[in-house]
Amino acid sequence: MALAQQDDSYLRSEFDRVWSDYEQNALAENYEAALRFARRAYELSDSSLTLDAVLVAEVTAEFGNALLMAGKASESMPILELALGRTESVYGIRSPKLISVLTSLADASGTIQKQPVQRLYLARAENILINEYGAGSLAHADFSLDAGILILDDFVSLTAGTYLEKAIQTYSEKLPPTHPNVGTAQYYLGYYHLVSNDAKAARSHFAIATKVLPRDIADLADLRSLARKHLRCINTILRKDPSFKPTKFRKKKSADAKPKDLVPILRVAPTYPATAQRAGIEGYVDVEFTLNEQGRPIDIEILYRCNGPYFDAASILAVRLFEYEPVVRDGKAVLYPGVISRIRYELE
């Protein structure tokens, strides 16, 4: 008995040390190191060590989150589902404590392209939050903003726009118009409209974001800078091609093709998506488009993607700004379909 108590005391001491190291690395955004410590803490919590159920549920959820932040979304799913079950056992099936785990599951589901599953997790989290704080509350608005951003990180979806519009509606009623959350929501709704091919709507939201987002808070100042950059791009696009045709998405394998008689004038480097950059993810996207008579890309389609949907939106935005010398046939500029360009994303 004394030996068992000694072993438990040793394991608890090791757990406390490992858990402290995990928290420090997670706070510093050292995701690979954080994952190592989270994995060890999870192993200890599942060993003969005696821990209370609340801490075991928390450790399981943090291990799932560490996997997710390290770019291991598929591996994180079963761990996060286990965390959900353990959290339900401790707090009940309607507790607000479930919201963070459900949101992480939604994030992982979107990353591995399980959009219907993502919607279910977000809907359950939203229902719990509404029951606790009420529809139209600031907590509901903050959740809607986070959900919209989460969806946009993975793919373009009407659901993202719906969440962001909910957030803006509540913020406009409950917060001063210069509040940073207002600017953040306006930026992301602008981004949603931009990748959905509604440049004029995007321009109006970006214009508000540039006025509201502060210059003296690092992350928000970066958003403000991006909003200004997008505004310049949109103004350039609208001057040269006032009417966008809808962007279509389809998946099929394609080789990287570049017609010999095309003469590029301008190729814009894409912005590396923050989510992929943080996770150390590289890849490429094959984009097909038609050149109009002015040498501008229209009818942009995603043909094939390597490493998930991280790079879709950035690739489409970059391709829209490409310029080529018009293709001339019999002395007349013509439409030139079937141009394929591979947009690469490589970390230095």
N, C-alpha and C positions, 0 to 999 in steps of 0.2 A: 504494500500500500504506500509506504514511504517512497519507494522507488518510483511508483507511478506518479506521485505528487511531484517528485523531483523532475521527472521527464516533462510533465505538464508545465512546470515552472520554466524550464529551459525553452520549451517550444513557445510559450507565451512571450518570453523575453525576445526570442528571435522574431516572432511575429510583430511585436511592437517596433523593433528596429526596422524591419523590412517595410512595414506600413508607413513609418515616418519617411523613409527614403522614397517610397512611391509618391507620397503627397508632395514632397519637395520637388521631385522631377516633373510631376504632372503640372505643378504650378509654374515651373520654369519652361514648360512645353518641350521638355526633352522626352519625346514620345517613345523612342526605342528603349531608353533606360527605364522610363516609367512602366513600360510593358513588362520588362524583366522582373521588376519588384512586385508588380501587381500579380503576375503569374505565381511567384513564390508565395505571396500572401494568400492567394486563392488555394494553393496546394496545402498550406498550413491550416487554413480554415476547414479544409475537407479531411484533415488527418484526425488523429486521436485527440488533438487539442480541443479543450472545452471552451467554446465561445458562445456568447448569447446569440439568439436567433437574429436579432436586429443587426448585429455586427456582421454576421455571416451573410445576410442579404446585401448589406452595403458593400462588402468585399467582392461578392459575386458581380454586382452591378458595375463596380469600378474596374474589375478585370475585363468585363465586356466592353466598357467604354475605352479602356486602354488598347484593346485589340482594334477597335473601330478607328481610334485616332492614329494608330500605326498602319492603317491601310489594309487591315485584315477583316473586312466586313463579313465575309462568309463564315470565318471562324468565330466571329463575335456573336452571330445570331443564336446558336444554341446556348451560349453562356448567358446572353441577355434574357432569353426565354426562361432559363433556370432562375435568373435573378427576379424576373417578374413573378414567377410562382412563389419564390421564397418571400418576396415583399408582400404578396397577397396573403400568405399565411400569417405574417406578422401583423399587418395593418388592416386587412380586409380588402374586398374587391373594388371598393369605391373610394379608397383613400387617396388624397392628393399626393401621397408619397409615391404612387405608381406613375405619376405623370412623367417624371424624368426618365424612368426606365422605358416607358412606352415611346417617348420621343427618341431615345437612342435606338430602339428597335425600328422605328420608322426611318431613321437615318440610315441604318444598316440595310434595310429592305430596299430603299431607293438606290443605294450605291450598287447593289447587285441586281438592279433592274426588276425588282418585284413591286411594281407600282401599286397594284391592287392591295397587296398586303400592307404597303406603306399607308395607304388611305385608311385602312381599317385601324391601324395602330393610332394614327393621328385623330381619327374620329372618336375612338374610345378615350384618348387623353383629353380631347376637347369636352366631351360629355362630363367627365369627372370634374374638370375645371369649372364648367358652367354650373354644375350642381353645388360646388363649393363656394364660388365667388359671384355667380350670376352672369348671364349673357350681357355683353356690352360693358362689362367691368374693365378696369385697366389691366387686371391680370389676364382677362380674356384677350384683350388687344395685344398684350405682350406675347402671349402664346401664338396668336395669329401671325404676328410679325415673324417670330422664330420659325413657325411652320412654313410660311411662304419662302423664307430664305433657304430653309432646309431642302424644300422641293426644287427650288431653282438651282441649287448646287448640283443636282443630279440630272435634271431634264426639264424641258419646257412643258408646262401643264397648265390647263385652265384653273386647276385647283390652287396653284400658287397665286394666281391673280385674285382669286376669291378670298383667300386668307389675307392677302395684303390690303385689299379693299376694305375688309372688315376692320383691320387695324387702323387704317387711316380714318375711317368713319368715326370710330370711338375716340381716337386721339383728337380729332377736330372738335369733338364735343367736350372732352374732359381735360385737355392739356392746352397751354398757350401755343400759338402758332409757331413760336420760335423754339419749342422744345426739341432736343436732339432726336427723340424717338420719332417725331413727325418727319424730320429730315431723312432719317434712316429708312422709314417706310416709303417715303416719296422716292428715294433713290431706287429701292428694289422694285417698286411698282414700275418705275421708268425702265429699269432693266428688263423686267418681264415684257413690257410692251415692245421694247427694242428687239428682243429675240423672237417676239411673236409677229414682227413685221409691221407694227403700227408706229411708224417713226414720229408722227405728229403728237400722238398721246405720250410717247416716251419723252419727247422734247419738253412738254409742259411739266411733267413730273421731275425731270432732271433740273429744270429751271428753278423749281421750288427748292429742291434739295441743295442747290448751290447757294441759295440765299439763307437757308436755315442751318445747315450743318456747320458746326464751329471749326475754327482754324486751330484752336489751341489744345484739342484732344486728339492724340495721334491717330487712332483708328478712324475716328469720324472725319478728321482732316483728310485722310487717304480716300475715304468715300467721296468727300467733296471734290477732291482732285479728279477722281474717276468720273464724277458727274459732269464736270467741266469738259473733260476729254470727250465723253460721249456726246455732249452737246455740239462740240466742234465737228465731230464725225457726222452727226445727224444733219447739221446744216450743210456740210459738204455734199452728203448724199442727196438731200432734197434739192439742192441747186442743180445737181447733174442728172438726177432721175426722180422727178417729183412724185411719181406713182410707183410704189412697190407692188410686185406681184407676190401672192402668198408663198411663204417658204414651205416646201414639202419635205417630209422625212420618210425615207424608206431604207431598208437594209438589204444590201447584197454585196457580194465580194466583187472587188474591182482592182485591176492593176493601176499603177500610177501612170496616167497617160498625159502627154503634153503635145498637142499638135505642132508640127514643125513650122507652120505658116502663121503662128501667133507671135506677136511681138509685144512683150509686156512693157508697160510704161511705169506702173507703180504696183508693188506688192507690199502690203502692210503686214508687219510681224504681229502675230496675235498676242494678247495679254495672257500670261500663264495663270490659269485658274488657281485661286488661293488654296482651295481644298486639296487639289492634286499636288501643289507645290509643298504644302505642309506635310503631306503623307509620302513625299518622295516618288510620286507616280509620274512616269513618262509614257508617251504614246503618240499616236497620230490619228488623223481623221482624213479620209478620202472624201472630197467634196466635188460634186458635179454641178455645172451651171451652164447657162446659155449666155453668150455675149450678145448684147443688143447692138444696134447700129452705131452707137457711140462708143462701143468698146467697154461697156460696163456689165458686170455680171447680174443676171436676173434668173428667176426660177432655180434658186439654190437648193440642192438636195444633199443630205448626208447619205453617202453610198455605203461606207464601211467605217467602223471605228475600232481601233486597237486600244484596249484597256478601259472599256466602259464609256459612259456618256460624259465624263468630266469635261471634255474639250469641245463639245458640240457648239455651245453658244459662242464661245470665243472664236471658233473657226468661222462660223457664219458671219459674225461681225467683221472679222478681218477680210474675208472674201468680198463682202459688199463694197469694200473700199478699193479693191483691185481696179486697175485700169490697163487696157490693152489698146494697141492701135486697131481701129475698126477693120474688120475683114471685108475685103472688097472683091466682088465678083462682077465681071463685065462692066467695070467702071462705077459700080454702085455698092455702097456699104450695105451689108446684109446681116441677118441674125446668124449666129454660129453656135449651134447646140452641141452638147456632148463634151464640153471641156471638163477635164478632171484634174484636180490639183490635190496634192497630198500636203496637209498642214502638220508639221512635226512639232512635238513638244519634248525638249530634252533639257534636263537640269545641268547646270555647269558644275 
